[in-house]
Amino acid sequence: MTAKKRTALVTGSAGFIGYHVAARLLAEGFKVVGFDGMTDYYDVTLKQRRHQMLSQSPNFTPIEGLLETDGLVMGIMSDHKPDVVIHLAAQAGVRWSIENPRAYVDANLIGAFNVLEAVRAYPCEHLLMASTSSIYGANTVMPYEETHKVDTQMSFYAATKKANEAMAHSYSHLYDMPVTMFRFFTVYGPWGRPDMALFKFTKAILEGTSIDVYNHGDMSRDFTYIDDLVEGIRLLVDTPPERSEGKVEDGDSLSPVAAWRAVNIGNGEPVQLMAFIEAIEAATGHEAKKNFMDMQPGDVPATWAEADLLKRLTGYQPKTDMRTGVARFVEWYRDYYQV
């Protein structure tokens, strides 16, 4: 007698991270219901191509729609009753949240509320939700630990993600819902987002146009390669938090009153922006024309993940070297755009 295939609902499945997560689950034999809004925040053809590739598997069911549409996620949960929900769909981007904050209210607040309500109505083994390293905001103590206070967000995007964590915690407490929030640290790699620095820099360098280098290059990021991120998510799927009855180990972000936990997924190694640009120059074989600029509103000068909790929970630690990951992205970019 064959074991029943597990079903996962992946929201944002045509997005950069969602596509890679869905592909990994399909490769492992999951049935995957992929939900995506196909919004035009960036090139929709890139999103359509990702879904086309996922759709080559008979175990993939694509659904298009907006999270904020009343009753839509509820209907999907009712129809498919997934074992696991991985909620990655969101309006992303620090800068765009300054220009168009309403999009973040709709997708990130109302959308997340609809996901929580749907999981409450149709419980699953584990709800995993994307948060962000931006949630640490003005914190200056580094590396960032999941147990640090996160009350000083610097962008509205980060504020909506902080709200998502609080919303999910309340649902976890009230309805015994196992929830893991993962805080991503500057994810990059093939099929990445065109609004991210690696994509923009690679495009500009290959086209011979200048790149904008903010804070005059005095910035650092904890860059996380996409395969490392996906591995962390996959292992966390099978590590749902359990109520602690008030007993929480040091360094664990597990709630004392709910089956809720936040987990950093990052390399644990900040890289200077100028070193990142040098890696792109090496991979492309061209020197960048640099336009040095002041810091942008809402941005932070540095991010650095303490990744011990992920290792404690799963035994896994992200390990891809930044220069290796950048070279893989540039290789994909050249192939995809025939440069």
Buried (B, 14 or more C-beta within 10 A) or exposed (E): EEEEEBBBBBBBBBBBBBBBBBBBBBEEEBBBBBBBBBBEBBEEEBBBBBBEBBEEBEBBBBBEBBBBBEEBBBEBBEEBEBBBBBBBBBBBBBBBBBEBBEBBBBBBBBBBBBBBBBBBEBEBEBBBBBBBBBBBBEBEEBBBBBBBEBEEBBBBBBBBBBBBBEBBBEBBBEBEBBBBBBBBBBBBBBBBBEBBBBBBBBBBBBEEEEBEBBBEBBBBBBBBBBBBBBBBBBBBBEBBBEBBEEEBEEEBBBBEEBBBBBBBBBBBBBBBBBEBBBBBBBBBEBEBEBEEEEEEEBBBEBBBBBBBBBEEBBEBBBEBEBBEBBBBBBEBBBEEEEE
